Amino acid sequence: MTIKKKIIKNYFIQQCLALISAVYIKLVGLTSNIIIKNTESPQYYWKNNKPFILAFWHSQLMMISYCWNSNTKINILASGHSDGRFGAIVGKYFKLNNIQTSSNGSSISLKPIFTLLKNSNYIGITPDGPRGPNQKVSDGIIKISKATQVPIIPIGFASSKFKMLNSWDSFLITMPFAKCVFVWGNTIKIPKNCNDNEIEKYKKKLEIELNICKEKAKIETNA
């Protein structure tokens, strides 16, 4: 491990960097025009206290708390890797709870997820996380939805002012005084009896929906 990585993984430094990141995100939120479109699907579940799984690309994580109904809590699936732990620290400043996977993100304990969904809680998943491929849906989210019979609702995000990092996910850093647009997509329900071939079909369907939402948001912001 390099000295730089050791410094970044230091607990105290992580806490300081997380605080700085949270302050910056709040600054962006206060100075930007945030628009949320097509809220019919999530509103139905919020009003009726029914759970759903929020799906969004990993690159759009920074501003995700601003799409959410402030009267309800959401639990974000995060890897136990250092990046995931850092994101979890930042998320606490925005009342985002986190469900930890393994350190490499390869295994997920389904028990806490099932418990949360059974008790009408909401879960957010980046289906291309924690390590990609970028904007390619993995099996996990589809299998969780199938097993719990809780639907998936995708969302896309775009900003008129942003920087794109040279990372595996091309992470978006939204700048202050931007026009930010969230576009909710169509609800996707996974049948209890769908087979492996059908899981592939639903993966592709979710991928298409996520990209449609993203492109609609980009059009709204002229990004």
Secondary structure, 3 states (H helix, E strand, C coil): CCHHHHHHHCHHHHHHHHHHHHHHHHHHHHHCEEEEECCHHHHHHHHCCCCCEEECCHHHCCCHHHHCCCCCCEEEEECCCHHHHHHHHHHHCCCEEEEECCCCCCCCCHHHHHHHHHCCCEEEECCCCCCCCCCCCCHHHHHHHHHHCCCEEEEEEEECCEEECCCCCCCEEECCCCEEEEEECCCECCCCCCCHHHHHHHHHHHHHHHHHHHHHHHHHHCC
